[in-house]
Amino acid sequence: MKAFVFPGQGAQFVGMGKDLYENSALAKELFEKANDILGYRITDIMFEGTDEDLRQTKVTQPAVFLHSVISALCMGDDFKPEMTAGHSLGEFSALVAAGALSFEDGLKLVYARAMAMQKACEATPSTMAAILALPDEKVVEICNLVSEEGEVCVPANFNCPGQIVISGSVPGIEKSCELMKAAGAKRALPLKVGGAFHSPLMDPAKVELEAAINATEFKTPTCPVYQNVDARPYTNPEEIKKNLIAQLTASVRWTQTVENMVADGAIEFTECGPGAVLQGLIKKISPTANAHGIA
């Protein structure tokens, strides 16, 4: 079975989507539609902006979404997903690709999510860190220990065996990194992010996102969409909406998602969007899987 997967925040780069815009009438039409919906020319930032401009959550999320979805739609007859999944933000791309959301509604929700998350980040100083070469159970144990001491610290992304991203308050992440290294982590690397994504510190953003999602029409997707909160496939629009809201403060279970997709018959994974991060993770999770980008 063919699976299509979509990256999240962090995959962006200056110049992303420019070739698509210049060489595809459909891509140009969709990018210009996006400029109209957002009320500013996001294409100018994507194609010729600075890294700093592109790193703003309110820009990054719609930019990655647009590159991912438009890349998929421009594949024409080659785009025939039998299952989809996306990493964090990429879940919105996966839902549009599977027909559960329209392009316009998907972009509006991504922008609403980005603005709400940006506000939450500015309200409470917070951060994230990547933990390498430590068992999942040990990472969870240390996060729980730090949380019991009164700081926010949770596992945010289970990316692949030996790679977990943690999220929380600045003191909580600093303390956790010390403990992770002492426990044998190869690296405990603070990330250059605006805040603590997929943690309780995103609760204020969740309120705004929930209202936007509940006001949006979701359709039954054309294929199962594997969602981050529990790594299971969904086709029921109401369940999809519920999971999408919960995702903002829940862990991204990417390792389990890929394992479940393989168990359900996925033999070919195509990553649609900027970068090749997911291809690398998939190969670490399932070494026999055929993972590649768009040819």
Protein Blocks (a to p, Z undefined) as FASTA:
>chain_A
ZZdddddehiacehihklmmmmomklmmmmmmmmmmnopafklmmmmmcfklmmpmklmm
mmmmmmmmmmmmmnmmmlccfbdcdehjlmmmmmmmnopacfklmmmmmmmmmmmmmmmm
mmpgcdddddehiafklmmmmmmmmmmnopacddfbdfbghiacddddfklmmmmmmmmm
mnopabdcddddfbdehiaklmmmmmmmmmmmmmpccdddfbdcddfklopacfbfklmm
mmmmmmmmmccdfklmmmmmmmnopabdcdedehjklmmmmmmmmmmbccdddZZ
